[in-house]
Amino acid sequence: MAAELREVWLVNIYAPCIAEKKQEREIFFNIDLSYLLRAIPTTMIVGGDFICVLARTDCTDHFNYSRALDDLVKGVDLFDVWATAPERGIYICYTKQGAARLGRIYVTRNIRGRKSGAETVVTAFTYHLALILRIALDLLTIRRGRGYCLMNVQILQNTHFQDKLRQQWTRWAQKRKTTRVW
């Protein structure tokens, strides 16, 4: 998925994920994503779940390396926003088998110096951490006035909604207990 926000392209990636689909993932990086990224102008932020790693420090278990992604990142001249030390990786996905940095955020050369921060945060209902990039861009902003969002509070009285929320919250709390945060 890609969107343009005042001359900055935001591209979200979700690569084919099953281990048996490694060949399909390599084709995705070599052909589909390569075509999309080369057609985009020079300013872009590319992030998402790449389902593979580029260095041994990106995982604690199975080294699911992708030559196609490595070649694409170098060929399009993208920069990883994470400043990781070679001796310690930053992981965003935790399972019983280990941890890995399957999700990443890349930026183009002309905006890499504008990063003001990058972090991960625990999220509900998944074993992945959310990736957050803070970046200062020179974009004209349009002030639209004071806005607000209203929630239909009557939904909180719905017993079906309450039961579903309770179930999801319990699952998330159990997963959170088994997730290590660095």
C-alpha positions in Angstrom: 0.0 0.0 0.0 1.3 3.4 -0.9 0.1 7.0 -0.3 1.5 10.4 -1.0 1.4 13.1 1.6 2.6 16.4 0.1 5.5 15.0 -2.0 6.4 12.4 0.7 5.5 8.8 -0.2 4.5 6.5 2.6 4.8 2.8 1.6 3.5 0.0 3.8 4.8 -3.5 3.2 3.4 -6.9 4.2 5.5 -9.6 2.6 4.3 -13.2 2.0 4.8 -14.8 5.3 4.7 -18.6 5.4 8.1 -20.2 5.5 7.2 -22.4 2.5 6.6 -19.2 0.5 10.2 -18.0 0.6 10.5 -18.1 -3.2 7.2 -16.1 -3.4 8.7 -13.5 -1.0 11.9 -13.2 -3.1 9.8 -12.6 -6.2 7.7 -10.0 -4.3 10.9 -8.1 -3.4 12.6 -8.6 -6.8 9.7 -7.7 -9.0 6.6 -6.3 -7.3 8.2 -4.1 -4.7 11.1 -3.2 -6.9 8.8 -1.9 -9.6 6.7 0.1 -7.1 9.7 1.7 -5.3 11.6 2.6 -8.5 8.5 4.4 -9.8 8.2 6.6 -6.7 9.9 10.0 -6.5 12.9 10.5 -4.3 11.3 11.2 -0.9 9.7 8.1 0.8 9.3 6.2 4.0 9.0 2.5 3.6 7.9 0.4 6.5 6.1 -2.8 7.5 6.5 -6.5 8.1 9.2 -7.8 5.7 9.1 -11.4 7.3 12.8 -11.8 6.8 16.1 -10.5 8.2 19.2 -9.0 6.6 21.8 -9.7 9.4 22.4 -12.3 12.0 21.9 -9.7 14.7 18.3 -9.4 13.4 17.2 -12.7 15.0 17.9 -15.2 17.8 16.8 -18.3 16.0 16.3 -19.2 12.3 18.3 -16.9 10.0 15.6 -16.2 7.4 17.8 -14.0 5.2 16.5 -12.4 2.0 19.1 -11.6 -0.7 16.3 -10.0 -2.8 15.4 -7.5 0.0 19.1 -6.8 0.7 19.7 -6.0 -3.0 16.5 -3.9 -3.2 17.4 -1.8 -0.2 20.9 -1.1 -1.6 19.6 -0.6 -5.2 16.9 2.0 -4.2 19.4 3.6 -1.7 17.2 3.2 1.4 18.4 3.7 4.9 17.3 1.7 8.0 16.1 4.1 10.7 17.3 1.8 13.5 20.8 2.5 14.9 21.5 -1.0 16.1 24.8 -2.0 17.7 26.2 -5.1 15.9 26.4 -7.0 19.2 22.7 -6.5 20.1 19.8 -6.6 17.9 16.4 -4.8 18.3 13.6 -7.3 18.0 9.9 -6.6 17.3 8.6 -10.1 17.0 8.7 -12.6 19.9 7.7 -16.2 19.7 8.4 -19.4 21.6 11.2 -20.1 19.1 13.0 -16.8 19.6 12.9 -13.2 18.6 13.5 -11.3 15.3 13.4 -7.9 13.6 11.0 -8.8 10.8 9.5 -5.3 10.8 11.5 -2.3 9.6 11.3 1.3 8.5 13.5 2.6 5.7 13.8 6.2 4.5 15.4 7.8 1.5 18.8 9.6 1.7 17.2 13.1 1.6 15.2 12.6 4.8 17.4 10.3 6.9 19.0 13.2 8.8 15.5 14.4 9.8 14.9 11.4 12.1 14.3 12.6 15.7 13.6 9.2 17.2 12.6 5.6 16.6 11.2 3.2 19.1 9.1 0.1 19.7 6.0 -0.1 21.9 3.9 -3.0 23.1 0.6 -3.5 21.4 -2.5 -5.4 22.2 -3.6 -8.6 20.5 -0.3 -9.4 18.7 3.1 -10.8 19.4 4.7 -7.9 17.4 5.8 -4.6 18.8 4.7 -1.5 17.0 7.4 0.5 15.2 7.3 4.3 15.7 9.4 6.7 13.7 9.6 10.4 14.6 10.7 12.5 11.7 10.6 16.3 11.1 9.5 17.1 7.6 9.1 20.6 6.0 5.5 20.2 5.0 3.0 23.0 4.7 0.2 22.2 7.1 -3.4 23.2 6.7 -5.1 24.1 9.9 -8.7 22.9 9.8 -9.8 24.1 13.2 -10.5 22.3 16.3 -11.5 18.7 15.7 -12.9 16.0 17.9 -13.8 12.4 17.7 -16.9 10.9 19.4 -17.4 7.4 20.3 -20.9 5.9 20.6 -20.7 5.3 24.3 -23.9 3.1 24.2 -21.8 0.4 22.7 -20.1 0.0 26.1 -23.5 -1.2 27.5 -23.7 -4.0 24.9 -23.0 -7.3 26.6 -21.8 -8.9 23.4 -19.2 -6.1 23.0 -18.2 -6.4 26.7 -17.7 -10.2 26.4 -15.6 -9.9 23.2 -13.5 -7.1 24.7 -12.9 -9.2 27.9 -11.8 -12.2 25.8 -9.4 -10.1 23.7 -8.0 -8.4 26.8 -7.4 -11.7 28.5 -5.5 -13.1 25.4 -3.5 -9.9 25.1 -2.6 -10.0 28.8 -1.4 -13.6 28.5 0.8 -12.8 25.5 2.2 -9.8 27.2 3.4 -11.9 30.1 5.5 -14.0 27.7 6.8 -11.1 25.7 10.2 -9.7 26.6 10.7 -6.0 26.0 14.2 -4.7 25.6 
